[in-house]
């Protein structure tokens, strides 16, 4: 992993003092058993002189999701190599810290601080361009990434997918191979006449099969699970949690300690979302501190259209007066403040009644900068009126 530029490591009588990008000054000092107040002051000065003090402790990070890095694959799930290069250059030139996703999540879950501007890079589906285009670029920078693998496609040798031999090479190079299910099916959906118990057994088997194949073929035992198509429900989240995984979704947003660790957001990097100006906004975002969510009109059983969404927010460094919510497909939504302390919003959902996956994004600029946004995204699924599922 490439460390931020402004770092140094000091060797002293009591051992190595970690760079601030890896552990903060506040964490490193207590590791010196005989440290006096004077020693602490000297160490702090040395860290400041080398620039390490500019790497501040944070409680949030941004996770990026890519699929193809190619000019010839479907635009809906593709980023061109040129755009990908511009993303990596921006991260490097602006002192972002690229950490493995598992490390970020375990750090947040433990209540420990992260370096400022921490980012994780992830890919879904194990397409060939990850190996041929993304891997060389990331390896050159010594940056980690996570690749979520659907094992059935690899077992069947689909032409657009990597082989197990290529995946072993990636794993040997330190790439984390996460679970993306075996079948890459729409896991929330029941089969005809399938009971809840039968569905749970089928989905549990599917996820365990992928875990077994990854373990046997690459040695991977990652506890990261990415939902196929980004689709999840309370029941599916429960299965993922019972199996000991973090659940990784696809709706936009930054992650923090208060995030739902069974439906963690990632910023998609494809099509129009891949241009550099949008990329800058996303990697500099913060999690909007939503403490509770109440929905009206969609119970995750009937999958009816959503009518209203009620959000309660904790205090934070965002400008509440400028908070606005939008359909992911475009269009601002009517948003009313129903309570000031704690801040509670009622969002009326319009223009998202058709069958399919729907998302809304709520954002508010930071108090300190109009270029930094606090972000929250909510996803829901809608069936056709006759109860049938939508097609892809």
Buried (B, 14 or more C-beta within 10 A) or exposed (E): BBBBEBBEEBEEEEEEBBBBBBBBBEBBBEEBEEBEEEBBEBBBEBBEEBBBBBBEBBBBBBBBBBBBBBBEBEBEBBBBBEBBBBBBEBBBEEBBBBBBBBBBBEBBEEEBBBBBBBBBBBBBBBBBBBBBBBBEBBBEBEBBBBBBBBBBBBBEEBEEBBBBEBBBBBBEEEBBBBBBBBBBBBBBBEEEEEEEEEBBEBBBEBBEBBBEBBEEBBEBEBBBBBBBBBBBBEBBBEBBBEBEBBBBBBBBBBBBBBBBBBBBBBBBBBEEBBEEEEBBBBBBBBBBBBEEEEBEBBEBEEBBBBBBBBBBBEEBEBBBEEBEBBBBEEEEBEBEEEEEEEBBBBBBBEEBBEBBBBBBBBBBBBEEEEEBBBBBBBBBBBBEEEEEBBEE
